[in-house]
Amino acid sequence: MASSAQSGGSSGGPAVPTVQRGIIKMVLSGCAIIVRGQPRGGPPPERQINLSNIRAGNLARRAAATQPDAKDTPDEPWAFPAREFLRKKLIGKEVCFTIENKTPQGREYGMIYLGKDTNGENIAESLVAEGLATRREGMRANNPEQNRLSECEEQAKAAKKGMWSEGNGSHTIRDLKYTIENPRHFVDSHHQKPVNAIIEHVRDGSVVRALLLPDYYLVTVMLSGIKCPTFRREADGSETPEPFAAEAKFFTESRLLQRDVQIILESCHNQNILGTILHPNGNITELLLKEGFARCVDWSIAVYTRGAEKLRAAERFAKERRLRIWRDYVAPTANLDQKDKQFVAKVMQVLNADAIVVKLNSGDYKTIHLSSIRPPRLEGENTQDKNKKLRPLYDIPYMFEAREFLRKKLIGKKVVAELKDVLMEEVNVTVDYIRPASPATETVPAFSERTCATVTIGGINIAEALVSKGLATVIRYRQDDDQRSSHYDELLAAEARAIKNGKGLHSKKEVPIHRVADISGDTQKAKQFLPFLQRAGRSEAVVEYVFSGSRLKLYLPKETCLITFLLAGIECPRGARNLPGLVQEGEPFSEEATLFTKELVLQREVEVEVESMDKAGNFIGWLHIDGANLSVLLVEHALSKVHFTAERSSYYKSLLSAEEAAKQKKEKVWAHYEEQPVEEVMPVLEEKERSASYKPVFVTEITDDLHFYVQDVETGTQLEKLMENMRNDIASHPPVEGSYAPRRGEFCIAKFVDGEWYRARVEKVESPAKIHVFYIDYGNREVLPSTRLGTLSPAFSTRVLPAQATEYAFAFIQVPQDDDARTDAVDSVVRDIQNTQCLLNVEHLSAGCPHVTLQFADSKGDVGLGLVKEGLVMVEVRKEKQFQKVITEYLNAQESAKSARLNLWRYGDFRADDADEFGYSR
């Protein structure tokens, strides 16, 4: 076809075509090229130029998906070599061109020259000279350009170049493969070795179409680990670009389109392949991120061969400079000072599997949540018994293991003996984001503001270690949610390893079950445990909670039980208490004592010696942390005083020594301490001697009005033998349930909470389900259904062995009428003498029961006198002359308690005018 210049001329002669310049963007075929201009504020304009007067073979074309009967069209011979000749010569080069003809349909034909003017290489002539194109048929050589094309063709024919060589050119036809039967196998077969390729099309900044060489697979490659803004397809078929989508596409096109590259095939997603494109001038994946044209994506970043951190660092670079898609970016910790973003702290407590309490260098405490992880939780419907309270630590699978892992990793284990201070593990905290408070919904409870951070110890990321053991899972975020861990990729990788190895939550084995009995406040269960714990000597324990300086909750691993534990031998300042209608303020230094105990023992492994228990089911004894006695430490730091019950303890001397040292310093509880002058007591002459004949007894029960029941030690073996015989008889002839009809005042057998049968007396019959019984050999009472009662055999009646529990009251003391004060006195007695052997002396008889004095079996100290000394009871002044000596001793003790303002006397002597108001009578 003859070309005719139509532009740039005048009516007087042939028009001279205008010379234009551009850069080659793409070679469509051996005779069609796309030229673009220079970018100015965005992607540049572009146009397709078809080479005038020549024809090259058509490249293969895939059948349209909308035409079911259509077939793929293969390459024409020598079409691909022609395209490759131009691609290697022109892509990215500057050219000049002239438009010689334009069809009504808008197709433009012209000449292209390599370089800045028409003196450069004529591309059409070069193609023809190589035998890769022919002159169009029917064209006559009537101008210099056409003459040169004719000469070039003749030379190619003579040299048998290209299509003029021998054969039909079938070897130049590619066997194009548009689909891969097994993409996963195809990717794995390349073992992540670089594959030579040509980028044929750029769909958007991070998705390209590539021709893999030498086998001619035409595949879609998505760049691993990133995503660029895309072009959204609307319902009418048009495309709407997201912000910076066109710019990102041009960025990739201008660097990779129709370039020779190498691709590392890393994974696959349907028929799309995930990979990294390698080019001598750089890695396009990281360049896109660094220029703010792309963001990291979690679902594919793990397969990125060079490591996710490279991509995160490039993204961070763009974020910090607010480039392009990050123009409005605000860092999650932008409002924090540097000292609040990164700091070193000491771990005080592990709250659960993703939260800890740390102590800052300033002394303040801060709760830190581990970023981007979720602790174990109950899946599906809650299968818990509706009447049973959920205990997350023990009832949620793997919650206990997760808490224990953190506790053992983060909570210090040593105590420095010289300083009595704790070596707490220091951790590095890097705050990743602050999660704002959220209100409650129907399904989700309210959450307060949470500081989420990455916590490391010894270079180990604690969250990552937790996830790798399958003791926590990683939270999945929306792609635009930047509030996540700064080591999120490591967390995902750790979770993948845990899943692969079947660790923890991902295990196919049965979940571990923790049957932990909580006997805190359960008096009956505590009574059963007490003898065992007393015999055990020192037992290992973990401090689960600190209520006050001397009151703790312990977990005993060997016994798998929780107990409330009171420190023996000391009197710690009481904390604030909420009472009905008012709040009782705490005593001075109660908070300091609580904090001291918390820092020393909370969640640490300790040893305990159980001595006794109080009426409320709390155990009393000694707690040791790395060889140090906590009671002694509290006294030494002037946060507690020595209690008189310590006198019979082997730690008494240590406590006294610590107290004397603390008194001399006059700090804290001893800040206002003044040594009391010794009062001289004039002896009273006695006309009649007091009878003192103490016998050994075993205290079994303390009542709410401070009476107590004892067993005679001398007849103890008889009771044991009777109980053994009775239980053997019951085992041989068990009572039939419901056969016994209880009547008031009748003796029977009753099944106690421990499952054993005891002798009892029916005191009241409310209904078949509520029978009030009194255990005649122990002194305790219980309400039982009639099904747990049976007939007492005559062989074990009170005629064979009388009831062994005898009721007594303390002599020479008045029990407070105020409920709280009386409870304090009862608790003290329970702690000191219940389930222990004492010495008893009957002082005088009374209408209710004999009044006696009790002595501790080991120290011979008077129990009643000890209560007076502590200000827990008042003295009952009796006129009998034989009691005057002991009454004087009791009164002196009462005066000392008043001077020290102990317990009843904390507000002075209340007995004058307002005794009734306080609930006391003289």
C-alpha positions, 0 to 999 in steps of 0.5 A, a space after each residue: 500500500 502506497 503511503 501518502 503524507 497528509 499533514 504538515 503540507 500546503 496546497 502548493 506541493 506534497 505535504 511534509 509529515 510532522 516529526 513527533 517523539 516518544 518512548 516505546 512502551 510496548 511492541 504489539 507485533 512485528 508491525 504494531 507499536 505503542 508509543 507513550 509521551 513523557 509523564 507529567 503529573 500522572 501517566 502519560 498519553 500513548 498511541 498505537 503506530 502501525 508501520 507503513 508499507 510492511 506486513 509481519 505475521 500475526 501473533 497467537 490469539 486466545 479464543 474469546 471466553 464469550 464465544 464457546 465455539 471459538 478456537 485459539 489462533 496460533 502464531 503465524 510463522 516468523 511472527 514471534 521472532 519479528 516481535 522479539 526483534 522489535 522488543 529487544 531493539 525498542 522497549 524503553 528507547 526514545 524514537 521519533 515517528 511520522 504519521 503518514 496515513 490515518 484511517 476513518 476508524 482512527 488507525 494510524 500508519 507511519 514511520 518510526 526511527 530510532 533516535 531523536 530525528 529521522 536520521 536514525 535507524 528506520 525500523 521498517 527497513 530493519 525488519 524487512 532486511 532481517 527477513 522478518 517482514 515483507 513489503 505489502 503486496 501491490 505496492 509500487 516503488 514510486 518514492 525513495 522509502 519504498 525503493 529502500 524497502 524493495 532493496 532490503 527485501 531483495 537482499 534478505 531473499 538473497 541472503 536467505 534470512 528469516 522467512 526467506 530461509 529454507 523450510 516453512 518456518 514452523 520452528 518459529 511457532 510457539 506452543 503457547 500454554 494458557 493454563 497449568 493443570 496443577 499449579 501447585 506442582 508446577 510451582 514446587 517443581 521449580 524449587 524457587 529457582 529463578 525462571 526466565 520470563 517476559 512481562 507481557 501485560 501489567 494489569 495493575 501495579 502488583 499483578 502482571 501477565 508473564 511468558 515463562 521461557 523456554 516452555 511458553 507458559 502464559 501465566 498471571 503472576 501476583 507479587 508476593 506480599 503486597 497489593 497495589 490500588 486496583 481498577 474496580 469494574 463497575 456494573 456497566 463494564 467500565 473501570 474506576 481506578 482507586 486512588 493512585 491505581 493508575 500511577 502504580 500501574 505506570 510505575 510497574 509498566 515503565 520498568 517491567 513491561 516487555 522486559 526480560 526478567 527472572 521470576 521466583 515462583 513462590 506459591 499459587 492462588 487458584 490459577 494465579 502464581 505468587 512470585 517475586 520479579 527480579 530485574 537487574 535494576 531492582 526488586 519491583 515489589 520493594 520499590 512499589 512499597 518504598 514509593 507508597 504505591 503498595 501496602 503489605 498483605 498478610 495472606 501472602 507475605 509469608 511466602 516472600 523469599 527474601 523475608 517479610 521484614 524487608 517488605 515491612 521496612 520498605 512500607 515503614 519507609 513510605 509511611 514515615 514520609 507519608 508517600 502517596 497512599 499513606 498521605 493521611 497516615 497517622 502512626 498508632 503511637 504517634 501521640 506517645 512520647 518516646 519514653 512511653 513507646 519503648 521502655 524496660 519494666 519488671 513483670 509483677 503479675 500475669 493476668 491471663 494468657 495475653 496480659 501482664 502487669 509491669 512495674 515501671 522505673 517510676 514505680 507505677 504499675 501498668 497493664 500491658 496486653 501482648 499485641 495481635 494475639 488471642 488467648 485460648 477461649 471456649 469454642 462453640 456453645 458453652 458446655 459448662 454446667 449452668 449452675 457452676 461458675 466458669 473459672 477461665 483459668 481452669 475451665 478453658 482448655 490450655 488457658 492454665 498452660 498458657 498462664 503457667 508458661 508466661 509465669 515461669 518465663 516472666 516472674 522472678 524466682 530468686 530472693 536476695 537474702 541480704 536485702 530481702 528484695 526480689 529479683 524480678 525479670 526485666 523485659 523490654 516493652 515496645 508499644 505497638 498501638 493503643 486500643 481505645 475503649 469499646 462499649 458493651 454490645 449484646 455479644 461482647 462485653 465492654 473493654 477499657 483502653 488497652 496498651 498493646 505491645 511487643 514484650 521481649 525477654 533475653 531477645 525472645 518475643 514472648 507472644 511469638 513463643 506463646 503462639 509457637 507452642 500453640 498456647 495462643 492464636 494470632 488475630 486476623 485484621 482487615 487489610 487497612 487495619 494498622 493496629 497490629 504487632 510490629 512483629 506480626 509476620 513472625 507471629 503468623 509464621 509461629 502459628 503456622 509452625 504450631 499448626 503443622 506440628 499439632 501443638 497445644 490448641 492445634 493438637 488432635 489429642 484430648 485437651 488437658 483437664 484441670 480438676 482444681 478444688 477450691 476449698 476457700 471458705 468451705 469449712 467442711 472440706 477444709 477440715 478434711 484437708 487440714 490433717 493431711 496438710 499438717 502431716 505434709 510439713 512443707 508443701 509447694 504452692 503458687 501464690 495466686 492472689 494477695 488479698 492483704 499483707 497476711 491473707 493470700 490465695 494459694 494453689 497447691 499443685 500436688 493436691 490440685 486445690 486452692 486454699 485461703 492462707 493466713 500468715 501465722 504469728 503476726 498481726 498485719 494492718 487491716 485493709 479497707 472493707 465494704 460493710 453494709 451501709 458504710 466503707 470501713 477505712 483501712 488501718 495505716 500502712 495496710 496498703 503498703 503491707 499488701 504491696 510488699 507481699 504482692 511484690 515479694 510472692 505474687 505468682 511465685 513458687 513458695 513453700 508453706 507450713 500449715 499449722 491450723 485453720 480458723 472457723 471460716 475454713 482458712 488455713 493458718 501457717 508459715 510461708 517461705 519464699 526462697 528460704 525467707 519467712 514472709 511473716 518475719 519479713 513483714 515484721 522486719 519492715 515494720 509492716 506487722 506486729 508479732 501476735 501472741 500466738 507466735 510464742 509457741 512457734 519455732 520462729 518466735 525468736 526471729 519474730 521478736 528480734 525483727 520486731 525489736 529492730 523495727 521498733 528502734 527504727 520507729 518507722 511505719 507501724 512503730 512510728 509513734 512507738 513509746 516504751 511503756 513503763 512497767 506497772 507494779 502490781 501489788 500481790 493479793 493475799 489469798 485466803 483460799 487456793 485456786 484448784 489447778 488440775 489440768 487434763 489433756 483434751 482435744 478441741 473439736 469445735 468452736 461455736 459462734 458465742 465462743 463456747 467450745 467442744 472438746 474430747 477427752 484425750 484419755 478416751 480417744 482410743 475408745 472412740 476410734 475403736 467404736 467408730 471403726 467397728 460401727 463403720 464396718 457394721 454399716 459397710 456390711 449392713 448399709 441402711 436403706 435410704 428413706 427407711 429411717 423416720 427421724 424424731 426430735 431428741 433421738 440418737 441416730 447415725 448421720 452421713 457427714 460431708 466426707 462420706 463417713 457415718 457418725 453418731 448424732 442426735 436429732 435436734 429439729 425436724 423441719 421437713 424430710 429434706 431438712 433435719 437438724 442434727 448434732 454430732 455428739 462426739 464432735 460438737 458440730 451441727 448440720 442440716 441433712 435430708 432424711 436420706 442421709 440418716 439411719 438407725 443407731 445400732 444398740 451396740 454403738 449407743 451412748 450406753 456403750 460409750 457416752 457422747 464424747 463432745 463436752 461443751 465448755 466456756 472460757 472463764 474470766 472473760 466477757 464475750 463482745 456483744 457486737 457481731 464483728 468484734 465477737 467474730 474477730 474473737 471467735 476467728 482468733 480462737 479457731 485459728 489457735 486451738 481448733 483441732 489441736 490438743 490443749 490442757 483444760 482446768 474447770 474453774 467454776 460451774 455455771 447454769 449453761 456449761 462449766 467455765 474453764 481455762 485452757 492452756 496450749 499443750 506446748 507453751 502452757 500459755 493461757 488462751 483466754 489471757 491471750 485474747 485479753 492481751 489482744 483486746 479481743 475480749 474484756 475481763 469478767 471480774 469475779 469476787 471469789 478470793 481464790 480467783 483474785 490472783 488470776 483476775 489481777 493478771 487478766 486486768 493488767 493484760 486488759 490495761 496493756 491492750 487499752 494502752 495500745 488501743 488494740 481491737 476493742 480498745 482502738 477508740 479508747 475505753 468505750 465502757 463509760 457512757 456509751 457502752 450500750 451504743 457500742 453493744 457492750 455491757 459491764 
